Amino acid sequence: MHHNALAPASSPKEVQKEHFAHELGRTLDQAVRSSEFEHWVLVAPPHFVGLIESELSPALKKSLLTTVGKDLNHLDQRALEETLRESVRVPLDQQDGA
């Protein structure tokens, strides 16, 4: 059996993820440049973290507080809040009067 030399290197699903990462990076970059937020936290499954990190502008990298490379989609709201509270420590000088 011969492999097709013209077959795409990435699956359609992977191409879709890459496109989403690119669009997300572009949208976040526009938002940070418009001062819609000062700091942010990236929470995504490890594979997607790699995709999105490759799309971050210098301004987004500078404003990124931390990255949580975990798939948290299966958690209910309470467990999600608890996990993020344990994973994300916002420095006091960067808290919004909390």
N, C-alpha and C positions, 0 to 999 in steps of 0.2 A: 504494500500500500504506500503510495507516494503522498507526501504532505503538499498541500497547495502553497506554492511560493508567494502567491498573491494574497494569502490570508492575512487579515489585520493582526498586528502584534498584540492588540488589546481587544478584549471582549466588548461588545456594545455596552454592557453594563458598566465596565471600567471607564469607557470613553464618556459615558453619561456622568459618572462621578467626577471625572477630571473637569468636565465642562461646568458642573455645579460648583466645584471648588474655585474655578476661575471666576465665575459670576459672583460668588460669595465674597471672594477677595476684593473684587472691584466695587461691590456694594458697600462693604465695610470701609474700604479706603475712602470712598466718597463721604460716608457718614463721619469718619474721624476728621477729615479735612473740613467738614462743615460744622465741626464742634458739637455734633450730636451726642458724643460721648468722649470722655478723656481716657478711660482705661477699660479694658475688657479681659475676659477669660475665655479661652478656647477649650470647649468640652466636646470631645468627639472620639469615636473609636480610633484606635492607634493608626490604622491604615489611612483613615481620612485625615488625621492630624498631619501626616506626611504630605498629603496632597495639598491641603490648605496652607501649610507653612511655606510651600514653594511658591504660593501666590501672594504672599504678604508684602506689601510695600514697606519701605523704611519707616514711614509714619505709623503703620499698624504694628510693626515689630516693636517700636519704641513704646507704644501704649499698651502692649500685651503684658498683663500682670503675671499670668501663669497659664500653663496648659495642663489639662486633665485628660490623659489619653486612655479613656475608658468608655466602653459602650454602656450607657446608663438608660437606654430606652426601655428596659424591662422593669425599672423601678417605679413604684407609685410615688406620689408627690412627697409624702413624708420621708420615705427612704432616700429620695433624690435630694431633698433639702439637707438631710443629715449627712449624706455622702459628700455633697458639695461644701458644706460647712467644715467638714474634716479636711477636705482636699485643698480648699482655697482660703488662704490667709491674706487678707487685704491689709497692707501696712496702714497704721493709724494716720499717717500724713496724707493718705490717698482715699480715706473714707469720706463719704458725703454726709458729714454731721451725724453719723450713726451712733 
